[in-house]
Amino acid sequence: MTSNMRVTLEIGPKGKKVVAVAPDWPGLARGATTDEAALTRLRAYVPRYAPVAKLAGMEAAFASITDIDMVERYPGTGSTDFWGISFAFSSIDQQRMSDDALERELALLRACWTFFDEVHDRVSAELRKGPRGGGRDRDQIARHIFANERDWAKGLGVQTPDDALLTSEGLNTHRDAYCHAIRDYNAQGKMAGKWPLRYLIRHTAFHALDHAWEMEDKDLTAKPE
């Protein structure tokens, strides 16, 4: 790792959205309407990612980052333009990982899960709604996260029971199986269905982290004055 953060830019096919992705820090990605706006938004979220790096035991390495190196621009998909979220694979995503590199990524993924759990436990059950009354509440977000991960886990040959989210033991078992399957697939040089493993890890981390930040932003818990 250097003092600069590698960043890739995923460009929507119609040029409506650009997503800036920090491939060495799974979960750290932000979308906007232009290259510069996406990079600016990513920089703004660096302080919000710091607790994740700390949970993973990488606080010092993350704090030492001084700038951004834009290392690749690559085409996105229609979903990139629609959602402003990464749905395509950079050349970095498609690189084979060493055991050490994989363990580092899994540590950060687990840190994103832990951060999500901590936020879930401290925010209000009801979250602030959008201007038209839309948006999920806290436990709906948790169910949404879990439902998506169950689907993605099938690409790893992992079948998680529907009720796993109901207990911390069931949720931990799901996460352990998820990570164990990623290790097995990496050792065999296999992808998770159509997804490279590095993409699966960062997409899973992003989904948990993005919704954790959403819960923080929409928390109705009274703040001390």
CORGI-V974923 format. One record per helix or strand of 3 or more residues. SS is the DSSP state (A for helix, B for strand). FROM is the first residue (numbers start at 0). TO is the last residue. If there is no record, write none. Layout:
ss=SS from=FROM to=TO
ss=SS from=FROM to=TO
//
This chain:
ss=B from=3 to=10
ss=B from=17 to=20
ss=B from=28 to=31
ss=A from=34 to=54
ss=A from=58 to=62
ss=B from=66 to=74
ss=A from=77 to=82
ss=A from=98 to=121
ss=A from=137 to=153
ss=A from=161 to=165
ss=A from=167 to=187
ss=A from=196 to=217
//
